[in-house]
Each structure stands twice: as structure tokens, then as C-alpha cells.
């Protein structure tokens, strides 16, 4: 009598178990369906990304090709033929106007200039001095010609235009007087013959005294247009040592004659030759193997020779060392 009421209770338990199993299966199916849906979504996203990449690549290639030349609109580099024509016409007119303005400005400025004389020459009012051979330190062995050949060659090259045969074609000018010829269309050139330098002319002694250990140094003054030095200019050289160094000057006393002034410029005065002064250093054997510092100055005129800011204005310093 007691087992009969338990049997109906067991049956619903089995039904509940089956229902639960079915529910679990259904839940598993739903989970699987959701997973498959997510996988499909991801696959679709990846496909869309790939499609976008391909589209971008195609757009880039199309954009570059269309930018260079678009067959639909006929544009070349983003502009039509009429647009290119207008912009080229604009720049042609614009730059043509600028070129015209520049040319007009240059023409007006050139009308104010003198082709023979610089407009501003305040910085070169006082000329400098230079020497030949062109070296601040002249050192050589007098018994070895290869040591001083370069120096004597420089002197020969300088004096070629001063050869007597060349200078005889020039004019004889008044000694001690300026050769003023402002109104002359063709400027005459005063003679300065090479033979004037005598022992330093390279004519009686082709070594200019270098073989004897008594070298010649040629000094010339830089050209300055319109310069007319007052007084009686000459070159004076002194050795920076306790004892006196004997020297000879050619022309005598190192004179720079006024007849070679003024100079009218390279265009108006193309054959002009400036006067030279040669200094022969009379070195003795006691002076050999000792460096001699010599300073030459332009004296006897209003030209400056003591400007500390410019050590070549009206003066020049060089060193000589002779060995044997």
C-alpha cells in the first residue's frame, strides 16, 4: 500500500530530467548559433576590409592617372587646356613686366655712371705699395740658382712692358709736372724705360743681383684714378736692426715723378704704366744667414703711410734671408 503513491512521483522526475536535457541541448544550439553568427560577422568584416583596401588601391591608381590626365574631363595635371593657357599668359605678362622694370632701373642707374671713373672711391684715396718678387719672405741660397730662379723670373715678367723698345712708342713728358689730359679723348702714356732701373733692370745683370747675394726688390704703387700726389713723392726703405743697411735706389733717391699722374682708368688709359722704384740691398757676408726685415714707405707727399688698420697703405714690409 505504501509503494503505490511513490511511482507517480518518479515519473514527473524523469520528465523533468528530459526537459532539462532538451533545454540544455537547445541552449547549446543557441550558443553554437551565436558563435557561428559571430564568426560570420567577423568574416564579413574581414571581407569588407579587404574590399576597402582593394578599393583604395584602385582609387589611388585611378586618382594618379586621373590627375596626370583625366580622359573624362580632358584635364592635364588638374587643369584644362584653357586654364593652362590663361595661367601661362598671366605669368608671361607678370614676369615680362618685372623684366621691363628691372631693365629700366638698370638703364637709369647706368646713365648716372661714368664709364672711366668709379662713382665712389673714398676707400682707395691713398694707394698701397706692392713688391716684386711677390713674396713677403724672400729666402734663397745665392750659390744655387734653382733657389732664386722663381724670383728673377717674376722680375723679368714685370719688366717686359717696360722694355725700351716698347716704351719708345710712348710720349716724352715734362719732368716734375702733372700730365693732365682731362679733355683729351685719347690719353697719352709717359715713357718709363726699363734701362732707368740700371743695375736692377735685368739688362747688365740678368740675375738682378741674386747671384751676388745683393738682391733687387722692385716697388710699385697701386693705381688710383685721378690721383695727383702733392709734394715730391719718393720711396724710402729702412731695415729694422741696430746697424744701417746700405741700399741703392733706381731711379736715384727712389723718386716717383709727377709726370706719371694722374691715371685715367683702364678704359681711357689702357697702355698706362706706373712708375717703378728698385731697391738693391747691399748685403755683406756678415748679413748672410740672418733674416733682414725691411720696411719701405711712401714719403714726401700728402699720401698716408701710417695707418695701423691698413699696413699696406703707403708702405710695405718684407723679409730677406740670403745664405751661401
Legacy VTK file of the C-alpha trace (Angstrom):
# vtk DataFile Version 3.0
C-alpha trace
ASCII
DATASET POLYDATA
POINTS 324 float
0.000 0.000 0.000
2.948 2.321 0.617
4.774 1.879 -2.793
1.878 2.820 -4.933
1.901 6.537 -4.228
5.725 6.865 -4.986
5.525 5.667 -8.594
3.621 8.690 -9.867
6.252 10.938 -8.173
9.134 9.245 -10.037
7.550 9.715 -13.421
7.461 13.504 -13.243
11.115 13.474 -12.143
12.134 11.675 -15.291
10.105 14.071 -17.366
11.841 16.991 -15.696
15.220 15.438 -16.445
14.304 15.008 -20.081
13.045 18.577 -20.248
16.242 19.800 -18.707
18.287 17.830 -21.210
16.261 19.282 -24.034
16.680 22.741 -22.615
20.452 22.219 -22.306
20.597 20.976 -25.875
18.607 23.981 -27.002
20.941 26.280 -25.109
23.961 24.587 -26.678
22.406 25.056 -30.113
21.769 28.697 -29.364
25.368 29.170 -28.199
26.652 27.428 -31.298
24.332 29.520 -33.460
25.604 32.685 -31.797
29.212 31.588 -32.274
28.582 30.851 -35.922
26.882 34.209 -36.297
29.857 35.972 -34.718
32.239 34.062 -36.945
30.181 35.040 -39.967
30.201 38.666 -38.825
33.974 38.623 -38.425
34.378 37.024 -41.818
32.130 39.679 -43.312
34.143 42.408 -41.572
37.388 40.987 -42.901
35.895 40.736 -46.370
34.750 44.336 -46.137
38.238 45.422 -45.004
39.818 43.620 -47.913
37.279 45.161 -50.264
38.047 48.613 -48.838
41.782 48.051 -49.294
41.290 46.960 -52.855
39.027 49.947 -53.483
41.596 52.326 -52.005
44.323 50.837 -54.188
42.115 51.168 -57.212
41.175 54.726 -56.204
44.853 55.652 -55.773
45.806 54.311 -59.155
42.766 55.948 -60.681
43.427 59.248 -58.854
47.050 59.386 -60.029
46.166 58.507 -63.568
43.238 60.938 -63.491
45.465 63.655 -62.006
48.002 63.295 -64.806
45.361 63.071 -67.477
41.615 62.704 -66.969
40.052 61.422 -70.189
36.534 62.231 -68.945
37.170 65.956 -68.409
40.240 66.384 -70.615
42.233 67.807 -67.688
46.017 67.601 -67.588
47.552 67.885 -64.110
44.245 69.100 -62.751
43.723 71.846 -65.339
42.048 72.088 -68.659
43.808 73.420 -71.735
42.089 76.809 -71.430
43.069 77.049 -67.749
46.703 76.281 -68.586
46.645 78.861 -71.346
45.287 81.576 -69.047
47.765 80.922 -66.239
50.710 80.810 -68.655
49.545 84.074 -70.211
49.306 85.654 -66.748
52.833 84.643 -65.758
54.195 85.697 -69.142
52.772 89.188 -68.684
53.787 89.316 -64.990
57.420 88.308 -65.488
57.674 90.377 -68.644
56.609 93.408 -66.619
59.200 92.614 -63.918
61.939 92.198 -66.519
60.963 95.509 -68.089
61.053 97.289 -64.726
64.468 95.781 -63.910
65.878 96.767 -67.311
64.535 100.309 -66.973
66.025 100.647 -63.468
69.428 99.388 -64.636
69.362 101.739 -67.631
68.560 104.759 -65.446
71.333 103.803 -62.993
73.887 103.323 -65.784
73.116 106.811 -67.099
74.442 108.243 -63.835
77.793 106.389 -64.031
80.991 107.398 -65.755
82.479 104.545 -67.753
86.010 105.739 -66.951
85.852 106.837 -63.309
84.171 104.999 -60.399
81.403 106.985 -58.750
82.634 106.227 -55.238
86.338 105.714 -54.498
86.736 107.107 -50.988
88.223 103.832 -49.700
91.163 103.982 -52.153
92.134 107.629 -51.790
95.567 106.587 -50.519
97.340 103.927 -52.593
99.173 100.916 -51.252
102.632 99.626 -52.114
103.455 96.184 -53.507
106.753 94.480 -54.250
108.150 92.094 -56.796
109.115 89.321 -56.302
105.634 88.768 -54.940
106.565 87.295 -51.551
106.587 88.611 -48.011
109.619 86.445 -47.250
112.436 86.124 -49.814
114.869 83.395 -48.832
117.471 81.821 -51.105
120.963 80.388 -51.394
122.997 82.629 -53.679
125.225 79.748 -54.832
122.219 77.685 -56.020
120.348 79.324 -58.953
117.379 76.978 -58.521
116.677 78.739 -55.205
116.147 82.161 -56.753
115.108 81.460 -60.363
111.453 81.945 -59.442
112.229 85.425 -58.081
114.176 86.656 -61.077
111.531 85.241 -63.415
108.881 87.364 -61.710
111.054 90.437 -62.184
111.624 89.677 -65.874
107.879 89.175 -66.398
107.090 92.505 -64.734
109.613 94.449 -66.804
108.584 93.108 -70.203
106.171 96.001 -70.757
108.925 98.415 -69.664
111.360 97.306 -72.369
112.971 100.299 -74.059
111.720 99.180 -77.477
108.135 99.220 -76.162
108.440 102.468 -74.209
109.874 104.387 -77.142
106.393 104.312 -78.671
105.117 106.317 -75.707
105.434 110.074 -75.176
108.162 112.127 -73.575
106.507 114.106 -70.800
107.621 117.107 -68.757
109.606 116.037 -65.719
108.142 117.256 -62.432
104.787 118.275 -63.965
101.400 116.540 -63.897
100.327 115.137 -67.262
96.741 116.415 -67.155
94.628 115.483 -70.164
91.038 115.527 -68.925
89.631 116.747 -72.234
91.728 114.516 -74.457
89.789 111.580 -75.960
92.997 109.558 -76.325
95.245 109.717 -73.286
98.980 109.710 -73.915
101.338 107.487 -71.934
104.603 108.750 -70.499
107.773 106.767 -71.049
109.289 104.741 -68.262
112.151 102.756 -69.758
113.469 99.603 -68.199
117.023 100.894 -68.509
116.139 103.584 -65.956
116.453 100.925 -63.275
120.099 100.380 -64.293
121.624 97.626 -62.112
118.135 96.374 -61.193
116.825 96.396 -64.790
117.937 92.825 -65.502
119.901 94.055 -68.527
123.516 94.262 -67.266
122.843 91.526 -64.696
120.132 89.030 -65.617
120.101 87.656 -62.061
119.106 91.078 -60.594
121.933 90.731 -58.047
120.627 87.466 -56.574
123.716 85.555 -57.723
125.910 88.036 -55.831
123.772 87.984 -52.685
122.674 91.592 -53.294
119.074 91.185 -54.442
116.941 93.811 -56.148
113.387 94.434 -54.961
111.049 96.392 -57.231
108.381 98.542 -55.576
105.353 99.954 -57.303
102.402 101.999 -56.165
98.853 100.818 -56.787
96.914 102.706 -59.419
94.285 105.181 -58.223
92.203 107.029 -60.801
92.665 110.796 -60.681
95.393 110.687 -58.030
97.712 113.710 -58.030
100.088 113.468 -55.070
101.258 116.809 -53.745
104.898 117.456 -52.977
107.711 115.323 -54.355
106.912 111.657 -53.590
109.688 109.123 -53.174
110.267 105.660 -51.675
112.378 105.331 -48.544
113.362 101.930 -47.131
114.833 101.122 -43.726
115.979 97.881 -42.137
114.660 97.042 -38.682
118.003 96.483 -36.991
120.530 98.396 -34.952
123.078 98.989 -37.714
122.363 100.705 -41.015
121.749 98.537 -44.083
123.235 100.001 -47.250
120.839 100.286 -50.199
120.772 101.717 -53.718
117.677 103.240 -55.319
116.811 103.324 -59.006
115.812 105.896 -60.205
118.050 107.944 -57.962
116.653 108.679 -54.499
113.628 106.490 -55.285
111.714 109.325 -56.960
108.180 108.861 -58.324
107.926 111.624 -60.889
104.706 113.661 -61.106
104.563 113.268 -64.880
103.051 109.785 -64.400
99.994 111.281 -62.665
97.028 111.368 -62.906
95.871 107.970 -64.095
92.583 107.943 -66.055
91.457 104.343 -65.718
91.972 101.151 -67.646
89.480 102.030 -70.368
90.635 105.580 -71.074
94.290 104.843 -70.304
94.803 101.232 -71.463
98.574 101.424 -72.140
99.435 103.266 -68.928
102.470 102.059 -66.969
103.030 103.202 -63.419
106.483 104.323 -62.291
108.711 101.836 -60.508
111.376 102.112 -57.849
114.029 99.419 -57.493
115.905 98.914 -54.231
119.176 96.980 -54.258
120.108 95.567 -50.842
123.884 95.756 -50.463
124.248 92.832 -48.080
127.661 91.820 -46.783
128.857 88.402 -45.678
128.068 89.345 -42.086
124.422 89.753 -43.171
124.181 86.246 -44.631
122.094 83.621 -42.808
120.384 86.440 -40.900
116.823 87.448 -41.670
116.592 91.124 -42.607
113.261 92.890 -42.120
112.861 95.874 -44.433
110.056 98.446 -44.444
109.556 100.779 -47.406
107.351 103.864 -47.133
105.991 106.466 -49.493
107.419 109.771 -48.302
107.486 113.426 -49.377
103.795 113.827 -50.216
100.350 114.161 -48.679
99.705 110.411 -49.036
99.285 108.487 -45.786
101.733 105.784 -44.706
100.982 105.308 -41.012
97.512 103.774 -40.811
97.623 100.941 -38.249
94.440 99.418 -39.700
95.996 99.025 -43.153
99.666 98.053 -43.094
99.938 98.196 -46.891
98.640 101.756 -47.255
101.618 103.836 -48.373
104.055 101.208 -47.117
105.150 97.603 -47.435
107.230 95.285 -45.239
109.176 92.232 -46.380
111.877 89.899 -45.094
115.047 88.793 -46.871
117.394 85.995 -45.900
120.441 85.135 -48.022
122.650 82.135 -47.431
125.667 80.740 -49.223
LINES 1 325
324 0 1 2 3 4 5 6 7 8 9 10 11 12 13 14 15 16 17 18 19 20 21 22 23 24 25 26 27 28 29 30 31 32 33 34 35 36 37 38 39 40 41 42 43 44 45 46 47 48 49 50 51 52 53 54 55 56 57 58 59 60 61 62 63 64 65 66 67 68 69 70 71 72 73 74 75 76 77 78 79 80 81 82 83 84 85 86 87 88 89 90 91 92 93 94 95 96 97 98 99 100 101 102 103 104 105 106 107 108 109 110 111 112 113 114 115 116 117 118 119 120 121 122 123 124 125 126 127 128 129 130 131 132 133 134 135 136 137 138 139 140 141 142 143 144 145 146 147 148 149 150 151 152 153 154 155 156 157 158 159 160 161 162 163 164 165 166 167 168 169 170 171 172 173 174 175 176 177 178 179 180 181 182 183 184 185 186 187 188 189 190 191 192 193 194 195 196 197 198 199 200 201 202 203 204 205 206 207 208 209 210 211 212 213 214 215 216 217 218 219 220 221 222 223 224 225 226 227 228 229 230 231 232 233 234 235 236 237 238 239 240 241 242 243 244 245 246 247 248 249 250 251 252 253 254 255 256 257 258 259 260 261 262 263 264 265 266 267 268 269 270 271 272 273 274 275 276 277 278 279 280 281 282 283 284 285 286 287 288 289 290 291 292 293 294 295 296 297 298 299 300 301 302 303 304 305 306 307 308 309 310 311 312 313 314 315 316 317 318 319 320 321 322 323
